[in-house]
């Protein structure tokens, strides 16, 4: 009984620390990303399904002023600010790599799978889908994951 009394708070502390560290992990640098258009060439049907979701147009949901605030971090992929090239915002919306990992190496050589996550869990989603968002009405990962994009 005494071991359980001591072990429970220790396990809880480890779980909370792990969650905090995971949620606070910085995004890889922009160069580590290939962006959604590069995923499209091999994953066309999944890309097409994603393109019809609210994730694809997440940046468009912010006013110009809010795009200059920390709000943008949940409406773009990777770095928590716009990554632009030739006037185009490369990281517009919640793209493939936000959930599945930065994939520049995979895009360059499809046999490279290091750092990719085939079936992401709820932790990544909950970095944005939480009570800190102004329109949060609850988030149920298992019920909502099928709404992200076609998975077959």
C-alpha positions in Angstrom: 0.0 0.0 0.0 2.8 2.4 0.9 4.6 1.8 -2.5 1.3 2.6 -4.3 1.0 5.9 -2.3 4.6 6.9 -3.3 4.5 5.5 -6.9 1.3 7.2 -8.0 2.5 10.8 -7.5 5.9 9.9 -9.2 4.2 8.4 -12.2 1.8 11.4 -12.4 4.7 13.8 -12.2 6.6 12.0 -15.0 3.4 12.0 -17.2 2.9 15.7 -16.7 6.5 16.6 -17.3 6.5 14.5 -20.5 3.3 16.2 -21.7 4.8 19.6 -21.0 8.1 18.9 -22.8 6.3 17.4 -25.8 3.9 20.4 -26.0 6.8 22.9 -25.8 9.1 21.2 -28.3 10.1 23.8 -31.0 9.3 23.1 -34.6 12.1 22.1 -36.9 13.6 24.9 -39.0 11.8 25.8 -42.3 14.4 24.0 -44.3 13.4 20.6 -42.8 9.9 21.0 -44.4 8.9 20.2 -48.0 5.4 21.6 -47.7 2.1 20.1 -48.9 2.6 20.6 -52.6 5.5 18.2 -52.5 3.4 15.6 -50.7 0.8 15.8 -53.5 3.0 14.2 -56.1 3.0 10.8 -54.3 -0.1 11.1 -52.1 -2.6 12.7 -54.5 -5.8 11.2 -53.1 -4.9 12.1 -49.5 -3.8 15.6 -50.6 -7.1 16.1 -52.4 -9.1 15.0 -49.3 -7.0 17.3 -47.1 -7.4 20.3 -49.4 -11.2 20.2 -48.7 -10.7 20.5 -44.9 -10.6 23.5 -42.6 -7.0 22.6 -41.9 -6.1 23.5 -45.5 -7.6 27.0 -45.1 -6.7 27.6 -41.5 -4.6 30.7 -42.2 -7.5 32.3 -44.1 -9.6 32.2 -40.9 -7.4 34.8 -39.3 -7.7 38.5 -40.0 -4.6 40.3 -41.2 -4.1 41.7 -37.7 -4.4 38.3 -36.0 -1.8 36.9 -38.5 0.7 39.3 -36.9 0.0 37.9 -33.4 0.8 34.6 -31.8 -2.5 33.2 -33.2 -0.7 32.4 -36.4 1.1 29.5 -34.8 -2.0 27.3 -35.0 -2.9 28.4 -38.5 0.4 27.5 -40.2 2.7 24.5 -40.4 6.2 24.3 -38.8 7.6 27.7 -37.8 5.1 29.8 -35.9 5.2 32.6 -38.5 4.8 32.9 -42.3 7.4 31.2 -44.5 7.3 32.9 -47.8 8.9 32.4 -51.2 8.2 34.5 -54.2 5.2 36.1 -52.5 3.6 32.7 -51.7 3.2 31.6 -48.1 4.6 28.1 -48.2 3.4 27.0 -44.7 -0.2 28.2 -45.2 -2.6 26.1 -43.2 -2.2 23.0 -41.2 -0.4 20.8 -43.7 0.7 17.2 -43.8 3.9 17.8 -42.0 2.2 19.4 -39.0 0.9 16.0 -38.0 3.2 13.6 -39.8 6.6 15.3 -39.3 8.9 17.5 -41.3 9.6 15.7 -44.5 12.2 17.4 -46.7 14.4 14.4 -46.5 11.5 12.1 -47.4 10.5 14.3 -50.4 14.1 14.2 -51.7 14.3 10.4 -51.2 11.0 8.6 -50.5 12.8 5.6 -48.9 13.8 8.0 -46.0 11.2 7.7 -43.4 13.2 9.0 -40.4 11.1 11.4 -38.3 7.8 10.6 -40.0 4.7 9.7 -38.0 2.2 7.5 -39.9 -0.5 7.6 -37.3 -0.2 10.7 -35.2 -1.7 10.8 -31.7 -3.8 13.5 -30.0 -0.8 15.4 -28.4 0.0 17.3 -31.6 -3.6 18.3 -32.2 -4.1 19.4 -28.6 -1.3 22.0 -29.0 -3.9 24.1 -30.8 -7.2 22.4 -30.1 -7.4 23.5 -26.4 -9.1 25.9 -24.1 -6.6 28.7 -25.0 -8.2 29.1 -28.4 -11.0 31.7 -28.6 -13.5 29.4 -30.3 -12.8 26.2 -28.3 -15.8 24.1 -27.7 -14.1 20.9 -26.7 -11.9 18.4 -28.6 -12.4 14.7 -28.9 -9.5 13.2 -30.8 -10.9 9.8 -31.4 -14.2 11.2 -32.7 -12.6 13.9 -34.9 -9.6 12.2 -36.4 -11.5 10.8 -39.3 -12.5 14.4 -40.3 -8.9 15.5 -41.0 -8.6 13.7 -44.4 -9.1 10.4 -46.1 -6.8 7.8 -44.6 -7.0 5.0 -47.1 
